[in-house]
Amino acid sequence: MATAMAPTVVERIVLEEEFRWLLHDEVHAVLRQLQDILKEASLRFTLPGSGMEGPAKQENFILGSCGTDQVKGVLTLQGDALSQADVNLKMPRNNQLLHFAFREDKQWKLQQIQDARNHVSQAIYLLNNRDESYQFRTGAEVLKLMDAVMLQLTRARNRLTTPATLTLPEIAASGLTRMFAPALPSDLLVNVYINLNKLCLTVYQLHALQPNSTKNFRPAGGSVLHSPGAMFEWGSQRLEVSHVHKVESVIPWLNDALVFFTVSLQLCQQLKDKVERSPGLSFLPA
């Protein structure tokens, strides 16, 4: 059985030099690309220190759904916080129109956007610590850096693509229910979250289950979106979701950010593959 011949001294020197070139020139070229892309992502999130002065601008998003006209409204986003909300709900039973809006002294922080922004900031920090003057000496150093950057970018993307699963009591206990004036009726729950590039508002209408109800009471678990028939206990009452209304609006800059995350992750993986597959890797310290 034929065996691969070991490289000659000359071939080994050539491979080592090629790998050193990879570590010095190509790695830093990719790092510059990543820094440029993530700088663009940071501008979408209006990161502190990104060169943008003053408070984040206010953006109005009109909420809609192809499946219902029961809920209409406008949410105002300022950076990572909802600064205003104006919502109209048409009650299904009697077509009564309810209007509720944020109190003027209140803002609601969207933790998903804040967390994603922080992960982008951490990825930029990792890259800035390895500027042009830094000399990578081993392939393992590059792989470790790429893994660390990819971890932050994956976490940033996941915060936008994976909304929190909440139980109905958790939604009821949320401070969001106390943001509105006039106060929400006791038979309404509201939840706001990010899903991919969309700002979503869900309104749950409730009715109380009578003590003598023959329904088998089974409290619902955590979910991003609960369905009619979901039950829960709140205080001394057992309640059931009777209607669910979900409306949403696309946030274009979140879509940009998700594209930047994907491109950056691909660049990181391509560099990892190149380093790991380089013949010169085995001749330098790991």
C-alpha positions as CSV (number, residue, x, y, z in Angstrom):
1,M,0.0,0.0,0.0
2,A,1.5,3.3,-1.1
3,T,2.2,5.9,1.6
4,A,2.4,9.6,1.2
5,M,6.0,10.9,1.1
6,A,7.1,13.4,3.7
7,P,7.8,16.8,2.2
8,T,11.4,17.7,1.5
9,V,13.2,20.4,3.5
10,V,12.6,22.9,0.7
11,E,9.0,22.0,0.4
12,R,8.6,22.3,4.2
13,I,10.2,25.7,4.2
14,V,7.8,26.9,1.4
15,L,4.8,25.5,3.2
16,E,5.8,27.2,6.4
17,E,6.3,30.6,4.6
18,E,2.9,30.2,2.9
19,F,1.3,29.6,6.3
20,R,3.1,32.6,7.9
21,W,1.8,34.7,5.0
22,L,-1.7,33.4,5.7
23,L,-1.4,34.3,9.4
24,H,-0.1,37.7,8.7
25,D,-1.7,39.0,5.5
26,E,-4.8,37.0,4.8
27,V,-6.0,36.8,8.3
28,H,-5.7,40.5,8.8
29,A,-7.5,41.1,5.5
30,V,-10.4,39.1,6.7
31,L,-10.4,40.9,10.1
32,R,-10.6,44.2,8.3
33,Q,-13.6,43.0,6.3
34,L,-15.3,41.8,9.5
35,Q,-14.6,45.1,11.2
36,D,-16.1,47.0,8.3
37,I,-19.2,44.8,8.2
38,L,-19.8,45.0,11.9
39,K,-19.3,48.7,11.9
40,E,-22.2,48.9,9.5
41,A,-24.2,46.6,11.8
42,S,-23.4,48.8,14.8
43,L,-24.6,51.9,12.9
44,R,-28.0,50.1,12.5
45,F,-28.2,49.7,16.2
46,T,-26.9,53.2,16.9
47,L,-24.2,51.9,19.3
48,P,-22.6,54.3,21.7
49,G,-19.3,55.5,20.2
50,S,-20.4,54.6,16.7
51,G,-20.1,58.2,15.6
52,M,-23.8,59.0,15.9
53,E,-24.4,62.0,18.1
54,G,-27.5,62.7,20.2
55,P,-30.5,60.4,21.0
56,A,-31.6,57.7,18.6
57,K,-34.2,58.9,16.1
58,Q,-37.8,58.0,16.5
59,E,-39.3,55.6,13.9
60,N,-43.0,55.0,13.5
61,F,-44.2,51.5,12.5
62,I,-47.7,50.9,11.3
63,L,-49.0,47.5,12.6
64,G,-51.0,45.3,10.3
65,S,-52.0,41.8,9.5
66,C,-53.4,40.1,6.4
67,G,-55.6,38.0,8.7
68,T,-57.4,40.5,10.9
69,D,-58.4,44.1,11.1
70,Q,-59.4,43.8,14.8
71,V,-56.2,45.5,15.9
72,K,-54.6,48.5,14.3
73,G,-52.0,50.8,15.6
74,V,-48.6,52.5,15.5
75,L,-45.6,51.8,17.6
76,T,-42.7,54.3,17.9
77,L,-39.3,52.8,18.2
78,Q,-36.4,54.9,19.5
79,G,-33.2,52.8,19.5
80,D,-33.9,49.8,21.6
81,A,-37.0,51.2,23.3
82,L,-40.7,51.7,22.4
83,S,-41.3,55.4,23.2
84,Q,-44.9,55.6,22.1
85,A,-47.7,53.2,21.3
86,D,-51.2,53.9,19.9
87,V,-53.4,50.9,19.6
88,N,-57.1,50.4,18.6
89,L,-58.9,47.2,19.3
90,K,-62.3,46.3,17.9
91,M,-64.0,43.9,20.3
92,P,-65.3,40.8,18.4
93,R,-68.5,40.4,20.3
94,N,-70.0,43.9,20.1
95,N,-67.6,45.8,17.8
96,Q,-66.9,48.2,20.6
97,L,-63.7,50.2,19.8
98,L,-61.1,50.4,22.5
99,H,-58.2,52.8,22.3
100,F,-55.1,52.7,24.5
101,A,-51.7,54.4,24.3
102,F,-48.5,54.6,26.3
103,R,-48.3,57.0,29.2
104,E,-46.2,60.0,28.2
105,D,-43.7,59.3,31.0
106,K,-43.1,55.7,30.0
107,Q,-40.8,53.8,27.6
108,W,-40.6,50.1,27.1
109,K,-37.1,48.6,26.7
110,L,-36.9,45.9,24.0
111,Q,-34.4,43.6,25.7
112,Q,-33.9,41.6,22.5
113,I,-32.5,44.6,20.6
114,Q,-30.4,45.7,23.5
115,D,-28.9,42.2,23.9
116,A,-28.2,41.9,20.2
117,R,-26.5,45.3,20.2
118,N,-24.3,44.3,23.1
119,H,-23.2,41.1,21.4
120,V,-22.3,43.1,18.3
121,S,-20.3,45.5,20.5
122,Q,-18.4,42.6,22.1
123,A,-17.6,41.1,18.7
124,I,-16.2,44.5,17.6
125,Y,-14.1,44.7,20.8
126,L,-12.6,41.2,20.1
127,L,-11.6,42.2,16.6
128,N,-10.2,45.6,17.6
129,N,-7.9,43.8,20.1
130,R,-6.2,42.2,17.1
131,D,-5.3,45.1,14.9
132,E,-2.8,45.3,12.0
133,S,0.1,45.4,14.4
134,Y,-0.8,42.2,16.1
135,Q,1.3,39.2,14.9
136,F,-0.6,35.8,14.9
137,R,2.0,33.1,15.7
138,T,-0.2,30.0,15.5
139,G,-3.2,28.7,13.7
140,A,-4.8,28.0,17.1
141,E,-4.8,31.7,17.9
142,V,-6.8,32.5,14.8
143,L,-9.3,29.6,15.4
144,K,-9.8,30.8,19.0
145,L,-10.5,34.3,17.9
146,M,-12.9,33.2,15.1
147,D,-14.8,31.0,17.6
148,A,-15.1,33.8,20.0
149,V,-16.4,36.3,17.4
150,M,-18.8,33.6,15.9
151,L,-20.2,33.0,19.4
152,Q,-21.1,36.7,19.9
153,L,-22.6,36.9,16.4
154,T,-24.6,33.7,16.8
155,R,-25.9,35.0,20.1
156,A,-26.8,38.4,18.5
157,R,-28.7,36.7,15.7
158,N,-30.5,34.3,18.1
159,R,-31.8,37.1,20.2
160,L,-33.6,38.5,17.2
161,T,-34.7,35.2,15.7
162,T,-35.8,33.5,19.0
163,P,-38.3,35.4,21.0
164,A,-38.7,34.5,24.6
165,T,-41.3,31.8,25.5
166,L,-43.5,33.2,28.2
167,T,-46.3,31.8,30.2
168,L,-49.6,33.8,30.4
169,P,-49.0,34.6,34.1
170,E,-45.6,36.0,33.1
171,I,-47.2,38.2,30.4
172,A,-49.8,39.3,33.0
173,A,-47.1,40.2,35.5
174,S,-45.1,42.1,32.9
175,G,-44.6,45.8,33.4
176,L,-45.9,46.3,29.8
177,T,-49.4,45.9,31.1
178,R,-48.9,49.0,33.3
179,M,-47.6,51.2,30.5
180,F,-51.0,52.2,29.0
181,A,-53.4,55.1,29.7
182,P,-56.2,54.5,30.1
183,A,-55.2,51.2,31.9
184,L,-55.8,48.0,30.1
185,P,-59.1,46.3,30.9
186,S,-58.6,43.2,33.2
187,D,-59.7,40.9,30.3
188,L,-56.8,42.0,28.0
189,L,-53.1,41.0,27.9
190,V,-50.5,42.6,25.6
191,N,-47.1,41.3,24.6
192,V,-44.5,43.0,22.3
193,Y,-41.4,41.2,20.9
194,I,-39.0,41.0,18.0
195,N,-39.2,38.0,15.6
196,L,-36.5,38.1,12.9
197,N,-36.9,41.5,11.3
198,K,-40.4,42.2,12.6
199,L,-41.8,44.1,15.5
200,C,-44.8,42.1,16.8
201,L,-47.7,43.1,19.0
202,T,-50.1,40.4,20.4
203,V,-53.3,41.1,22.2
204,Y,-55.0,38.4,24.1
205,Q,-58.7,38.6,25.1
206,L,-59.6,36.6,28.1
207,H,-62.7,35.3,29.9
208,A,-63.1,33.9,33.4
209,L,-63.8,30.2,33.8
210,Q,-66.7,29.7,36.2
211,P,-66.0,27.6,39.3
212,N,-68.6,25.1,38.2
213,S,-67.1,24.9,34.7
214,T,-67.0,21.4,33.3
215,K,-63.8,22.2,31.3
216,N,-60.7,20.3,32.4
217,F,-58.4,23.1,33.6
218,R,-54.9,22.6,32.3
219,P,-52.6,25.6,32.6
220,A,-50.7,26.4,29.4
221,G,-46.9,26.3,29.4
222,G,-44.5,28.9,28.0
223,S,-45.0,30.0,24.3
224,V,-44.1,32.8,22.0
225,L,-47.7,32.9,20.8
226,H,-50.6,31.4,22.8
227,S,-53.7,30.0,21.1
228,P,-57.4,30.5,21.9
229,G,-58.3,28.0,24.6
230,A,-55.0,28.4,26.5
231,M,-55.8,28.5,30.3
232,F,-54.0,30.0,33.3
233,E,-54.5,31.0,36.8
234,W,-54.1,34.6,37.9
235,G,-54.8,35.6,41.5
236,S,-57.9,33.8,42.6
237,Q,-59.2,33.5,39.0
238,R,-58.9,30.8,36.3
239,L,-58.9,32.4,32.9
240,E,-59.0,31.2,29.3
241,V,-57.8,33.0,26.1
242,S,-60.9,33.6,23.9
243,H,-59.3,35.6,21.1
244,V,-55.8,36.2,19.9
245,H,-54.8,39.2,17.7
246,K,-51.3,39.5,16.3
247,V,-50.1,42.4,14.2
248,E,-46.6,43.2,13.1
249,S,-44.4,45.6,11.1
250,V,-41.1,45.1,9.3
251,I,-38.1,47.0,10.7
252,P,-35.8,47.4,7.7
253,W,-32.6,48.0,9.7
254,L,-33.1,44.8,11.6
255,N,-33.2,43.0,8.3
256,D,-29.9,44.6,7.4
257,A,-28.4,43.6,10.7
258,L,-29.4,39.9,10.2
259,V,-27.8,40.0,6.7
260,F,-24.6,41.4,8.2
261,F,-24.5,38.7,10.9
262,T,-24.9,36.0,8.2
263,V,-22.2,37.4,6.0
264,S,-19.8,37.8,9.0
265,L,-20.4,34.3,10.2
266,Q,-19.6,32.9,6.7
267,L,-16.4,34.9,6.6
268,C,-15.3,33.6,10.0
269,Q,-16.1,30.0,8.9
270,Q,-14.2,30.4,5.6
271,L,-11.1,31.7,7.4
272,K,-11.3,28.8,9.9
273,D,-11.5,26.3,7.1
274,K,-8.6,27.8,5.3
275,V,-6.4,27.8,8.4
276,E,-7.4,24.2,9.4
277,R,-6.8,22.9,5.8
278,S,-3.5,24.6,5.2
279,P,-0.7,22.1,4.8
280,G,1.7,24.4,6.7
281,L,-0.5,24.2,9.8
282,S,1.3,21.0,10.9
283,F,4.8,22.6,10.7
284,L,4.1,25.5,13.1
285,P,3.3,25.4,16.8
286,A,-0.4,24.7,17.4
